[in-house]
């Protein structure tokens, strides 16, 4: 399983990561909230172990952002806060389990095993790249949790892009797969439609996802 461990105390994070690796997991370790969010935005994980108090973004904030973006990955929250109000805040933010420090490593391991045994919730068919999510079943698009309204053609174009991340897609390929066979649009129509889509999904976003390959076509994904 692919796990993300977010803990700013290296003396706790490093033995935890070592133990989880001995269990056969692939473990990414992050020591601050900003780096953790970069990892969460660019990769998929089977479980996130998340400390509450972090530099950058708090664990609570990271959990909220995950859930706002439609991510249902199990989250185990680690914290020294042991009050009922704190536990309720953690669960309301979207945590699946809560472990109070100090704890024994074998207890954390038992919690991890239990969360990984849970059957995954039934989800709609989603395409995801970074903080962009396309819900195929309901034809909904969100970026960083923000809903984006698309026309039918913009939606078809975005779905085609998201099903081929990182690939060079020529104007001819886009015309063949996105436009009806009876229509005869040209590359100018493709360029115009891509321009409209770019305005909507890359507007106010820190990272552009649609990249022009001049004279050839487009590439969709992280730079």
C-alpha positions as a printed NumPy array, in Angstrom:
array([[  0.   ,   0.   ,   0.   ],
       [  1.071,   3.582,  -0.669],
       [  1.022,   5.602,   2.565],
       [  1.705,   9.246,   3.363],
       [  3.06 ,  10.014,   6.844],
       [  2.932,  13.701,   7.808],
       [  4.707,  14.398,  11.108],
       [  7.014,  17.324,  11.897],
       [  8.919,  15.545,  14.688],
       [ 11.584,  13.503,  12.931],
       [ 12.281,  11.438,  16.056],
       [  8.717,  10.114,  15.774],
       [  8.259,  10.184,  12.002],
       [ 11.401,   8.244,  11.098],
       [ 10.773,   5.15 ,  13.287],
       [  7.112,   5.178,  12.239],
       [  8.09 ,   5.2  ,   8.576],
       [ 10.639,   2.427,   9.145],
       [  8.034,   0.267,  10.91 ],
       [  5.477,   0.768,   8.148],
       [  8.059,  -0.08 ,   5.487],
       [  8.86 ,  -3.313,   7.331],
       [  5.167,  -4.127,   6.991],
       [  5.609,  -3.943,   3.224],
       [  4.161,  -0.482,   2.59 ],
       [  5.578,   2.212,   0.349],
       [  5.848,   5.249,   2.626],
       [  6.242,   8.914,   1.703],
       [  7.245,  11.099,   4.661],
       [  6.583,  14.819,   4.971],
       [  7.591,  17.108,   7.826],
       [  5.454,  20.171,   7.048],
       [  1.976,  20.985,   5.786],
       [  2.918,  22.728,   2.545],
       [  5.089,  19.858,   1.327],
       [  2.397,  17.404,   2.397],
       [ -0.2  ,  19.229,   0.319],
       [  2.096,  19.147,  -2.713],
       [  2.304,  15.362,  -2.338],
       [ -1.446,  14.999,  -1.804],
       [ -2.13 ,  17.135,  -4.879],
       [  0.137,  15.153,  -7.17 ],
       [ -0.15 ,  11.549,  -5.958],
       [ -2.738,   9.015,  -4.846],
       [ -2.43 ,   7.329,  -1.452],
       [ -4.174,   4.395,   0.203],
       [ -3.873,   5.96 ,   3.667],
       [ -2.738,   9.276,   5.166],
       [ -1.32 ,   9.478,   8.708],
       [ -1.618,  13.121,   9.622],
       [ -0.285,  15.016,  12.623],
       [ -2.566,  17.833,  13.813],
       [  0.09 ,  20.468,  14.572],
       [  2.3  ,  21.149,  11.548],
       [  4.25 ,  24.085,  10.136],
       [  2.653,  25.514,   7.01 ],
       [ -0.825,  23.97 ,   6.992],
       [ -2.242,  22.204,  10.036],
       [ -3.309,  18.583,   9.777],
       [ -6.88 ,  19.729,  10.359],
       [ -6.653,  22.1  ,   7.391],
       [ -5.137,  19.423,   5.161],
       [ -7.916,  17.007,   6.069],
       [-10.588,  19.595,   5.326],
       [ -9.007,  20.385,   1.961],
       [ -8.878,  16.7  ,   1.06 ],
       [-12.57 ,  16.252,   1.797],
       [-13.534,  19.516,   0.062],
       [-11.832,  18.182,  -3.051],
       [-13.823,  14.949,  -2.917],
       [-10.92 ,  12.761,  -1.74 ],
       [-12.068,   9.797,   0.359],
       [ -8.621,   8.394,   1.263],
       [ -8.634,   7.145,   4.892],
       [ -7.042,   9.616,   7.327],
       [ -5.584,   8.693,  10.723],
       [ -5.095,  11.848,  12.809],
       [ -2.258,  12.022,  15.349],
       [ -2.418,  14.646,  18.088],
       [ -1.6  ,  15.482,  21.684],
       [ -5.082,  16.994,  22.038],
       [ -7.161,  14.518,  24.005],
       [-10.323,  16.515,  24.767],
       [-13.703,  15.486,  23.401],
       [-13.997,  18.814,  21.575],
       [-10.677,  18.232,  19.828],
       [-11.679,  14.73 ,  18.792],
       [-14.993,  16.023,  17.448],
       [-13.146,  18.722,  15.491],
       [-10.918,  16.082,  13.951],
       [-13.816,  13.863,  12.933],
       [-15.801,  16.82 ,  11.606],
       [-12.815,  17.767,   9.443],
       [-13.046,  14.301,   7.89 ],
       [-10.617,  12.134,   9.879],
       [-11.48 ,   8.419,   9.985],
       [ -9.596,   7.611,  13.186],
       [ -7.842,   9.505,  15.96 ],
       [ -4.781,   8.509,  17.984],
       [ -3.621,  10.547,  20.984],
       [  0.088,  11.026,  21.687],
       [  1.987,   9.43 ,  23.287],
       [  1.106,   6.04 ,  21.83 ],
       [  2.812,   2.728,  21.254],
       [  3.955,   1.985,  17.725],
       [  2.101,  -1.328,  17.75 ],
       [ -1.163,   0.514,  18.5  ],
       [ -0.664,   2.77 ,  15.483],
       [  0.108,  -0.268,  13.368],
       [ -3.145,  -1.898,  14.5  ],
       [ -5.092,   1.247,  13.56 ],
       [ -3.414,   1.343,  10.144],
       [ -4.262,  -2.299,   9.483],
       [ -7.885,  -1.717,  10.49 ],
       [ -8.274,   1.3  ,   8.19 ],
       [ -6.7  ,  -0.522,   5.254],
       [ -9.062,  -3.477,   5.767],
       [-12.141,  -1.292,   5.433],
       [-13.916,  -1.828,   2.129],
       [-13.646,   1.283,  -0.057],
       [-16.756,   3.418,  -0.246],
       [-18.671,   3.213,  -3.455],
       [-17.601,   6.223,  -5.449],
       [-18.554,   7.839,  -8.68 ],
       [-16.141,   7.4  , -11.563],
       [-13.604,  10.19 , -11.122],
       [-10.652,  11.437, -13.099],
       [ -8.118,  13.372, -11.066],
       [ -4.981,  15.366, -11.761],
       [ -3.527,  17.405,  -8.925],
       [ -6.364,  19.462,  -7.476],
       [ -8.556,  19.065, -10.577],
       [-11.346,  16.486, -10.283],
       [-13.765,  15.413, -13.008],
       [-16.763,  13.362, -11.848],
       [-17.635,  11.388, -14.967],
       [-20.891,   9.962, -13.617],
       [-22.368,  13.326, -12.67 ],
       [-20.433,  15.471, -15.172],
       [-19.109,  17.776, -12.47 ],
       [-15.735,  19.499, -12.434],
       [-13.923,  20.984,  -9.424],
       [-10.539,  22.552,  -8.971],
       [ -9.229,  22.968,  -5.424],
       [-12.805,  22.308,  -4.311],
       [-14.203,  25.11 ,  -6.516],
       [-16.981,  24.062,  -8.92 ],
       [-16.35 ,  24.904, -12.581],
       [-19.197,  25.283, -15.081],
       [-18.329,  23.946, -18.53 ],
       [-20.198,  23.773, -21.808],
       [-20.8  ,  20.32 , -23.276],
       [-17.881,  20.68 , -25.685],
       [-15.55 ,  22.039, -23.006],
       [-16.447,  19.074, -20.816],
       [-15.748,  16.591, -23.641],
       [-12.423,  18.259, -24.345],
       [-11.402,  18.224, -20.681],
       [-12.347,  14.561, -20.285],
       [-10.253,  13.675, -23.333],
       [ -7.307,  15.617, -21.911],
       [ -7.637,  13.991, -18.476],
       [ -7.75 ,  10.495, -19.949],
       [ -4.421,  11.17 , -21.684],
       [ -2.274,  13.051, -19.14 ],
       [  1.227,  13.988, -20.218],
       [  0.672,  12.941, -23.834],
       [  1.112,  15.186, -26.837],
       [ -2.352,  15.443, -28.399],
       [ -2.367,  16.815, -31.914],
       [ -5.125,  18.954, -33.385],
       [ -6.086,  16.009, -35.593],
       [ -6.412,  13.631, -32.623],
       [ -8.548,  16.121, -30.726],
       [-10.8  ,  16.689, -33.741],
       [-11.221,  12.937, -34.206],
       [-12.12 ,  12.165, -30.59 ],
       [-14.013,  15.248, -29.433],
       [-15.956,  16.459, -32.454],
       [-18.737,  14.532, -34.169],
       [-17.708,  12.634, -37.261],
       [-20.211,  14.584, -39.371],
       [-18.728,  17.94 , -38.409],
       [-15.77 ,  19.493, -40.17 ],
       [-14.13 ,  21.818, -37.684],
       [-10.542,  22.95 , -38.22 ],
       [ -7.58 ,  23.575, -35.965],
       [ -8.762,  27.15 , -35.335],
       [-11.94 ,  25.785, -33.762],
       [ -9.858,  23.51 , -31.536],
       [ -7.622,  26.406, -30.513],
       [-10.635,  28.56 , -29.672],
       [-12.215,  25.815, -27.579],
       [ -8.962,  25.132, -25.736],
       [ -8.625,  28.852, -25.004],
       [-12.085,  28.907, -23.411],
       [-11.351,  25.793, -21.372],
       [ -7.989,  27.152, -20.227],
       [ -9.626,  30.309, -18.932],
       [-11.938,  28.276, -16.757],
       [ -9.699,  25.578, -15.295],
       [ -6.432,  27.53 , -15.048],
       [ -7.964,  30.82 , -13.908],
       [ -6.663,  31.849, -10.468],
       [ -4.859,  28.495, -10.172],
       [ -1.257,  28.327,  -9.078],
       [ -0.391,  25.687, -11.674],
       [ -1.442,  25.696, -15.329],
       [ -2.53 ,  22.304, -16.658],
       [ -3.046,  22.982, -20.378],
       [  0.221,  23.515, -22.231],
       [  0.528,  24.463, -25.904],
       [  3.099,  22.597, -27.976],
       [  3.491,  25.131, -30.751],
       [  2.793,  23.836, -34.217],
       [  1.754,  20.414, -32.924],
       [ -1.036,  20.461, -30.363],
       [ -1.387,  20.349, -26.584],
       [ -0.121,  18.509, -23.547],
       [ -2.243,  18.247, -20.404],
       [ -0.777,  17.857, -16.948],
       [  1.677,  19.259, -14.428],
       [  4.545,  21.281, -15.931]])
